[in-house]
Amino acid sequence: MLKTKTYVTGTLSTLLLALVIGCNGADSPKGVSPSPDPESSQSSEPENALKVIPKPDQPLTVAETNPIPGSQQSVDQYLKGLSAKGMTKTNQGIWIESGDTLLANHQGTIPLPAASLTKAATTLAALSTFGPDHQFITQFSATGPIENGVLQGDLVVQGSEDPFFVWEEAIAVGNQLNQLGIKQVTGNLVIVGKFYMNFETLPLKAGTLLKQGLNGKSWPPAAETQYQTLPPGTPRPEIAIAGSVQVVASPPDNLQPLVRQYSFPLAELLKKMNRYSNNKMADMLANTAGGAKVVARKAAEAAGVPQSEISLINGSGLGEENRMSPRAVTAVFLAIERYLKQYNMTVADVFAIVGQDKGILNERPLPNLAVVKSGSLNYVSTLAGALPTQTYGTVWFAVMNSGGDYTKYRTQQEVLLKELVTKWGVVQSVPSDIKPSPQRIGKRSFSEIVR
């Protein structure tokens, strides 16, 4: 059996993500069209070594009473300022803690619209289901022999819910098939299982995009644009499929495996999802983990908060029915941090670092080196994560605002965090407890010939 591997560059599918990032469009950076850098698993550990997220023996959050007076005063002033602008206090929630100390609390246990902070719950549930090194494998097989560059039969694609199979992956697979001597397919492109491409989950649409991507002579402008970002000299695949795209419930008999396409490891997928607040990736991953209700249950159990504090209708945060309490959001971040520690990783391996990672936070003047996730809907703005400081070390926080102009809320959030960091001391480098793992650099998707 011949086995060769070809690594994909990890270039971002820029044109695609502009269509799917953010909640209701509010998280998209102005003037930028970024893209997320998406059934077996390939792991560095044996399959049975997956480390699950147990229910915490002790609460991940502190008692909700007796916050530090100075910090609470800053929050009270923040809320007073919102009230002066006509924003009702009952629509706001804040929770700030560090170690065993509650720094500030306002309606911290009341579920409020979470917007894209929902993706933190999806992140936790996906990690607890699959582990950070899980890879989704898409298999390509033939139903007939290969003769003189022609596959005499169908090319069969067996999907496994890879949420980031994009133009680059199609190009890599096409080049691998060319290496096997295949230039033409006399039959159909047959789609089996949950195959997604370019964030399209309908198999017929995804298959149509794949058929285009496998043949450089039929590329649409978006594929051509992405090809130009690949390393110079990357071959242009030529797989001409004579038949149509067919979707079937089960694979044909006597399949001959040709190529396997491995997704980015889950941790990298999650970081791409969170950096660009990719709604479609979040919903795909949440569904793969069991659906919104399962995500809410797993997140609440792992975070050690009452189930009533996390209620979700999807994995992305689209819709004000997605509700989490500020305490629950903070506990979810802490649970992710606790779980990833087993793999010598931190929250910065799955969320953006301000000032270092490109994404939807580029244009927001947030404290440098904070590891955060934001969320926005028409009348909702949320922000949460880890804030490095000199006085309290890493401070975990969630600020959740609703019932007003999200752009005004954003401005006030930035003012509040700046004031708190100034009070607690600015750090010059990412602390070790939230520093990303250098071993993760360069991990990416790849294709493998298995024939």
N, C-alpha and C positions, 0 to 999 in steps of 0.2 A: 504494500500500500504506500503510495507516494504521499508525503505530507510536506507542504511548504506553507510558510506564513508571510503575509504581506500586511504591514501595519498601515492604517489610515492616518492621515496627518493630524486630525483633530481640529482642522480648520472649521470655523463656524459657518453654518448655513444661514448667512446674513439675511437674505431676502425673505426666507420663510418665517423666521421668528418674529419679524416685525408685525406679522399678522396675528400672532397668538400670545404675545407677552402681556402681562399686567392684568389687572381686574378692571373690566369695562374700559380698557384703554388708558386708564389713569396712571398706570405704572410705567408706561412707555417713555423713554427719554426723548425730549424734543429734538427733531432733526437728525435722529440716529435710527438706523434700521439694523439692530444687532440680532444675533441668533444664538441659541444655546450652543456653547462651544462644542445621545439618547438613546427542549425545555430542560435544558441541563444547565448546570453552573460550572464555571471554571474558577477554582479558588486556590489560593496558596496553601490552604489547609484542607484536610480531609473533610468530606461532606458532613460527617457527623460531629465535626468540631465547631459548627455554628454556635456562636454564643448568643443565647436569647436574652431578652431584656426582662428580668424578673421584676415582680412588684417590689418596690423598695421596702426594706425592713423599717427604715425610718423616713419620715416625710422629706421630700426634696425641697419643700417650701417651709418657711418659718411661720410661727404663730402670727395671726393677723392683727394683733394688738401691740401697742407700745412701740411705734416707729421712732426712729431717732429724730428729736425735735428740729434740729437744723435742716435736715433733709426734707422732713414733712412740711416745714415752712416754705421751702422753695416750691414744692408741689402745690401747696395751698395758694401761693401767689400766682402760680401758673393757672390754676382753676379759676381764680378770681379774675384774671385777665380774660379768660375765655368767656366768663359770665358777662363781663363788660362789653363783649362783642356780640352778645345775644345768644351764646351757646350754653345750653342748659347743663348744669352739673350732673344731672342724672344720666346724661348720655355719655359721660366720660368715665374711664376706668384707668387706674394706674397701680402697678405693683413694682416695687424696687427692693431687692435684697442682695446681701453678700454674706457668704458663710452662714453663720447662725444669727445674723442680724437683719431685722426688717428696717429698711431705711425710709420707706414711704408707702402709703396705701390709701387709695380712694376707690371704693367699690371694687376692691380687688377680687372678690369672690362672685361677682355678678357677671353672668355671661352677656357679652356684647358682640355686635357684628365684628367678625375677625378679619374679613377680606382675605388678603393673601397670607396672613399669618396662619391660615388653615394649612398652608403648605408645610409648616413646621410639624403639624400633626401627621400629615402624609409622609414626611421624611422619617419620623419616628416609627410609624407603622411599617413602612417599606423596609427599614433597617431591621426591625424585629422579625419580619417575615422572611427576608432573604439573606441578610448580612451584607456588609459593605463591599465584598469582593464578588458578589454574584454577577454573572454575565448572562444576558439573554441571547440564545443561539438561534439563528435563522439558518435552516438547512436547505440546500439546493440539490436536487436529484434529477435523474433522467429516467425515462420509461423505455428507452431504446438505445441501440448502439450508436457510437460515434464513428462515422466513416467519411474520410476525406474532408474533414472540417465541418461536417453536418451531423447534428444530433437527430437521428431518425426516430422521432417521438416527441413527447412533451417535456418541457422544463418545469419541474414541480418545486414550489416554494412552500416550506413548512414554517409558519411563523410561530413566535413564542413571546409576543407582546413587547418586543424591543421598542421603547418609546423614542429612540433617537436613530432610527434607520433613515438616513437622508441621502442626498445626491452623492456624497463622498463614498458612502457604503455601497451604493449601487455601482459606482465606478470601480471600486476595488473588486467587487464580486465579478463584474464583467471582465476585468483584466485577468482574474484567476481562471474564468471559463475559457478565455482566449488562450491562456497558457496550456490548458488541457486540449487545445486544438479545435475548440468549438467556435465556429463563426456564424453558423446558421442553425435554426431549430425548425424542423418541418411541422411540428405540432403546435400546441397551445402553451401559454404560460399559465400554469395551474396553481391557484392559491389555496392552501389548506391551513386552517387554524387562524389565529389572530395575528395577521401580518399587517404592520403599520408602516407607512412611509411618508416622510415630510409632514408628520403629524396628522395624516389622514388615517382614520381608523376603519373606514368602510373598505373591505377587502378589494372590491372591484376598482375603486378609485386608487387605492394604494398599489394594486397590481398594474394599473395603467401607467402610473408614474414610474414604477420599476421597469416596465417594458421600454419606456423612453430612456431611462437612465442607463440601461445595459447597452444601448446602441448610440455611440457618439454622433452618428449621422442623423439621429432624430431628436437630439437634445433641444428642449425649449431654452429661451434666453437665461432662465434662472440656473439651469444646469451648466450652461456654458460659463456663466459668471462664476459659479463655484469651482469649476474646473480650473479657471485662471488663478485661483488661490492655492492650488496644489503645487508640490515641488516641481520645478522645471524638469521636463522629460517624462512626466507621468504619462503612460500610454492612454490613448483614447480607446475605450472598449468598442468592439464591433460584434454584437450579438443580434442578428436579424431574426426575429421570431415571426414565422409566416402566419401562424394562427392568431387567435384572439385570447383575451384574458378570461379565464374560467375560474369560478369559485366553487369548490366542492367541500363536502362535509368531512370526508375521510380520504387519506392518501391512497393512490392506486397501489396495486400489488407489484411486487418485484422491482421496487425502486433501487436505482444504483446511485448511491451518494456521490456527489461531486465536490461541493464546497460548503464549508460552514462559515458563517459570519458571526463573530462574537461582538457583542455590544461593549461599550465602555463599562468598566466595573460600576456597580450601583452607586458607590460614593461619588464618583465623577458625574454620573447622570444627575444625582440629586443636587450637586453643586451647580451644574449648568441650569437645572430647573429653577433653583432659588436665585441665582445671580440675575436671571432675566425674567423671573416670575412667570414662567411658561405654563399657562393654564392647561393646555392640552397634554403636556407631559405629566402634569400633576394629576389630572383626571385619569390618565392611562395607568399611572403607577398606583393610584388609590384603588382603581378597579382591579388591578392585578393582585393587590394585597387583600382583596375581599370586598371592596365597596366602602362607601362613606360611613355606614354604621359600624362596620368592623374597624375602620380606621379610628373612629371616635372612641370605640371601646378599647382598642389596643393602646391608644395614646393615653387615655385616662388611667388605665391600669399601670402602664409603665411609669407614668408621671406621679402616680400616687395621689391623684385628686378625685373628688367625687365625679361620677359619670355625668351628673347634672351640669357640670361646668364645661363640658365639651359636647356640642350638638352640631352635627354636620350633615349637609345634603350632597356634598361632592368633595373632591380632594383638592380643588383649586382655590376656593374661596369666592367664586362668582355667586353672588346672591347674599343678601343680608340675613338669610336663614342660617348661614354658617355662623355659629356663635361659640365663643370661648371666653372664659373669665381671664383677666390679666394674670391672676395667680396661676391658672392652668397653663397659659402660654409660657410663662416663666419656667414652670415645672417641666414642660415638654422640652424646652431648651436644655435644662439641667439633666433630664433623662437621656437626651441625645449625647450630651457631653460624657455622662457616666458610662454609657454603653460603648461609645467609640474609644474610650480610654483603654479598653481591653485589646484594641487593635493598634495601640500607639497612635491614635488619631484624636482629633478634637472637633468642636463645632465648626472651626474654620475650614475643615475638609469638606463640609457640606453647605456652608453659608458664605456669603461674601464678606471680605475684609475691606472696610472703607479705606480708600486711598490706594489699594493694591489690586483689587479685582474689578475688572470692567463689568458693567451691567446697568440695571435700571437706577442704581444709586449714584451714578456718575455725577449728576448735576446737583445733588443735594449736599449742602454744607454740613455734613454730619461729623462728629468727632472722629479724627483720624485713628485708624487701627481698631475701631469697634467692629465686632462681628454681628451683623444685623440682618433682619428681614423686614421689609416694609409691605404694606398693603393699602390699596385704595379702591374705593367705589365712589359713586357720585357724591354721596354724603358721608363717607366713611374714610378715615385715615388711621392706620395703625402702624406701630413700629415696635420692634422687640429684639432682644439679643443680649450680647455680652459687651460691657463697657469697661475697658481697662483703666484703672486709676491708681494713683500712688497711695492714697489713704486707705481705701477699702479693697485694694487688689481688684479682682474681676467682679464687677457689679452686674447682676442679671436684672433685666427690666422689661416691662411691657407697658406701652402707652397706647390706649385705645380710645379713639374719638369718633363720635357719630352724631348725626343730626345737624350737620353744618357743611360749609364749603371745605372740601378736602384740601384745597391749596392753602387756605388760611390755617388749617390744622397743621399741615406740614411745617409751615413757617414757625408756628409756636412750639412744635416739638423740637425743632432745631435750636430754638432759643433756650428751651428748658435744658436740653442735654449739654449745650455749651456752658450754661451756668453751672450745672452739676459737675462737669469735668474741671472747670476752672476752680471750683470750690474744693474738689477732691484731689486735684493734681494731675497734670497731663503726663503721659508716659511717652518715651521716645522709641520704643520698639514693642512688638507684640509679645506679651508675657507668654512663658512656656506653656501655661495651662490652656491657652487658646490659640497656640501657634500650629499651623497646618503641618502635617507630616511630610518631610522631604521625600520619603519613599513613594509618595503618591504621584510625584511629578513624572510626566511622561506616560502614565497609564492611559490606554486608549483602546479603541475598537480595532479589530483586525480580522482578516479573512484567512481561511486555511483550506488548502486542497486536501481532500480526504480520499480521492479515488485511487 
